Amino acid sequence: MASDQDTLYPLEFSVAGTPISAQASPRSKDRWKALVAREARARVQATDELGFVDQRPTCVTIYYFPPERMLGDIDNIVKPILDALIQIAYADDQGVERVVAQRFDAVIPREFSDPSTQLAAALDTDPPVVYIRVDDDLIWRRL
């Protein structure tokens, strides 16, 4: 079995579609969480970035690119995504110390100076699309 040092982050992937709010019906949330989990697992299998999950502290970044101005609050899309990643990106979402969630409305110009390959792929995907990154570099602890 791999040691903690063998688990490599970041885990980055994107999900095509409109994220479901925490207040949506249970059925809608379950479908969305299954889609997020499927995309995360596919990325893990494609890259073998994560051999197993553990209790290390993590940060989750969520960028939502809607096709037009987003209706609703950005914070409502966070919990279903965090729950979908349990036992895929981390053992439990209690280990998530920081969450960065941002929407990029289509009417507002955006520029990323040095996007990762996965973020660039999300940017090249027709909206709506959600980019998700889980990492453990602890840079957020340095204030």
Contacts in CASP RR format, 6 or more apart in sequence:
PFRMAT RR
TARGET T0000
AUTHOR 0000-0000-0000
METHOD contacts of the structure
MODEL  1
MASDQDTLYPLEFSVAGTPISAQASPRSKDRWKALVAREARARVQATDEL
GFVDQRPTCVTIYYFPPERMLGDIDNIVKPILDALIQIAYADDQGVERVV
AQRFDAVIPREFSDPSTQLAAALDTDPPVVYIRVDDDLIWRRL
1 52 0 8 1.000
2 51 0 8 1.000
2 52 0 8 1.000
4 54 0 8 1.000
4 56 0 8 1.000
6 51 0 8 1.000
7 50 0 8 1.000
7 51 0 8 1.000
7 52 0 8 1.000
7 53 0 8 1.000
7 54 0 8 1.000
7 56 0 8 1.000
7 136 0 8 1.000
8 49 0 8 1.000
8 50 0 8 1.000
9 49 0 8 1.000
9 50 0 8 1.000
9 58 0 8 1.000
9 134 0 8 1.000
9 135 0 8 1.000
9 136 0 8 1.000
9 137 0 8 1.000
10 49 0 8 1.000
10 116 0 8 1.000
10 133 0 8 1.000
10 134 0 8 1.000
10 135 0 8 1.000
10 136 0 8 1.000
10 137 0 8 1.000
11 40 0 8 1.000
11 43 0 8 1.000
11 44 0 8 1.000
11 49 0 8 1.000
11 50 0 8 1.000
11 89 0 8 1.000
11 133 0 8 1.000
11 134 0 8 1.000
11 135 0 8 1.000
12 43 0 8 1.000
12 116 0 8 1.000
12 117 0 8 1.000
12 118 0 8 1.000
12 119 0 8 1.000
12 131 0 8 1.000
12 132 0 8 1.000
12 133 0 8 1.000
12 134 0 8 1.000
13 39 0 8 1.000
13 40 0 8 1.000
13 42 0 8 1.000
13 43 0 8 1.000
13 118 0 8 1.000
13 131 0 8 1.000
13 132 0 8 1.000
14 39 0 8 1.000
14 118 0 8 1.000
14 121 0 8 1.000
14 122 0 8 1.000
14 125 0 8 1.000
14 129 0 8 1.000
14 130 0 8 1.000
14 131 0 8 1.000
14 132 0 8 1.000
15 35 0 8 1.000
15 36 0 8 1.000
15 39 0 8 1.000
15 129 0 8 1.000
15 130 0 8 1.000
15 132 0 8 1.000
16 125 0 8 1.000
16 126 0 8 1.000
16 128 0 8 1.000
16 129 0 8 1.000
17 35 0 8 1.000
17 128 0 8 1.000
17 129 0 8 1.000
17 130 0 8 1.000
18 66 0 8 1.000
18 128 0 8 1.000
19 32 0 8 1.000
19 64 0 8 1.000
19 77 0 8 1.000
19 80 0 8 1.000
19 81 0 8 1.000
19 128 0 8 1.000
19 130 0 8 1.000
20 28 0 8 1.000
20 29 0 8 1.000
20 31 0 8 1.000
20 32 0 8 1.000
20 33 0 8 1.000
20 77 0 8 1.000
20 80 0 8 1.000
21 72 0 8 1.000
21 76 0 8 1.000
21 77 0 8 1.000
21 80 0 8 1.000
22 29 0 8 1.000
22 76 0 8 1.000
22 77 0 8 1.000
22 78 0 8 1.000
22 79 0 8 1.000
22 80 0 8 1.000
23 76 0 8 1.000
24 32 0 8 1.000
24 80 0 8 1.000
29 80 0 8 1.000
32 80 0 8 1.000
32 84 0 8 1.000
33 80 0 8 1.000
33 81 0 8 1.000
33 83 0 8 1.000
33 84 0 8 1.000
34 84 0 8 1.000
36 80 0 8 1.000
36 81 0 8 1.000
36 84 0 8 1.000
36 85 0 8 1.000
36 130 0 8 1.000
36 132 0 8 1.000
37 84 0 8 1.000
37 85 0 8 1.000
37 88 0 8 1.000
40 84 0 8 1.000
40 85 0 8 1.000
40 88 0 8 1.000
40 89 0 8 1.000
40 132 0 8 1.000
41 88 0 8 1.000
43 49 0 8 1.000
43 118 0 8 1.000
44 50 0 8 1.000
44 51 0 8 1.000
44 88 0 8 1.000
50 88 0 8 1.000
50 89 0 8 1.000
53 87 0 8 1.000
53 88 0 8 1.000
53 89 0 8 1.000
53 90 0 8 1.000
53 91 0 8 1.000
54 90 0 8 1.000
54 91 0 8 1.000
55 90 0 8 1.000
55 91 0 8 1.000
55 92 0 8 1.000
55 95 0 8 1.000
56 90 0 8 1.000
56 95 0 8 1.000
56 136 0 8 1.000
57 95 0 8 1.000
57 96 0 8 1.000
57 97 0 8 1.000
57 136 0 8 1.000
57 138 0 8 1.000
58 89 0 8 1.000
58 90 0 8 1.000
58 95 0 8 1.000
58 96 0 8 1.000
58 97 0 8 1.000
58 134 0 8 1.000
58 135 0 8 1.000
58 136 0 8 1.000
59 96 0 8 1.000
59 97 0 8 1.000
59 98 0 8 1.000
59 99 0 8 1.000
59 100 0 8 1.000
59 134 0 8 1.000
59 135 0 8 1.000
59 136 0 8 1.000
59 137 0 8 1.000
59 140 0 8 1.000
60 81 0 8 1.000
60 82 0 8 1.000
60 85 0 8 1.000
60 89 0 8 1.000
60 96 0 8 1.000
60 98 0 8 1.000
60 99 0 8 1.000
60 100 0 8 1.000
60 132 0 8 1.000
60 133 0 8 1.000
60 134 0 8 1.000
61 99 0 8 1.000
61 100 0 8 1.000
61 101 0 8 1.000
61 131 0 8 1.000
61 132 0 8 1.000
61 133 0 8 1.000
61 134 0 8 1.000
61 135 0 8 1.000
62 77 0 8 1.000
62 78 0 8 1.000
62 81 0 8 1.000
62 99 0 8 1.000
62 100 0 8 1.000
62 101 0 8 1.000
62 102 0 8 1.000
62 130 0 8 1.000
62 131 0 8 1.000
62 132 0 8 1.000
63 101 0 8 1.000
63 102 0 8 1.000
63 103 0 8 1.000
63 104 0 8 1.000
63 119 0 8 1.000
63 122 0 8 1.000
63 130 0 8 1.000
63 131 0 8 1.000
64 70 0 8 1.000
64 74 0 8 1.000
64 77 0 8 1.000
64 101 0 8 1.000
64 102 0 8 1.000
64 103 0 8 1.000
64 104 0 8 1.000
64 128 0 8 1.000
64 129 0 8 1.000
64 130 0 8 1.000
65 103 0 8 1.000
65 104 0 8 1.000
65 106 0 8 1.000
65 122 0 8 1.000
65 123 0 8 1.000
65 125 0 8 1.000
65 127 0 8 1.000
65 128 0 8 1.000
65 129 0 8 1.000
65 130 0 8 1.000
65 131 0 8 1.000
66 103 0 8 1.000
66 104 0 8 1.000
66 105 0 8 1.000
66 106 0 8 1.000
66 127 0 8 1.000
66 128 0 8 1.000
67 106 0 8 1.000
67 126 0 8 1.000
67 127 0 8 1.000
67 128 0 8 1.000
68 105 0 8 1.000
68 106 0 8 1.000
68 107 0 8 1.000
69 105 0 8 1.000
69 106 0 8 1.000
69 107 0 8 1.000
70 103 0 8 1.000
70 105 0 8 1.000
74 101 0 8 1.000
74 102 0 8 1.000
74 103 0 8 1.000
75 101 0 8 1.000
77 101 0 8 1.000
77 130 0 8 1.000
78 99 0 8 1.000
78 101 0 8 1.000
81 130 0 8 1.000
81 132 0 8 1.000
82 93 0 8 1.000
82 96 0 8 1.000
82 99 0 8 1.000
83 93 0 8 1.000
85 93 0 8 1.000
85 132 0 8 1.000
85 134 0 8 1.000
86 92 0 8 1.000
86 93 0 8 1.000
89 134 0 8 1.000
90 96 0 8 1.000
90 134 0 8 1.000
97 140 0 8 1.000
97 141 0 8 1.000
98 140 0 8 1.000
104 110 0 8 1.000
106 127 0 8 1.000
112 119 0 8 1.000
112 120 0 8 1.000
112 123 0 8 1.000
115 123 0 8 1.000
116 133 0 8 1.000
118 131 0 8 1.000
118 133 0 8 1.000
119 131 0 8 1.000
119 133 0 8 1.000
122 129 0 8 1.000
122 130 0 8 1.000
122 131 0 8 1.000
END
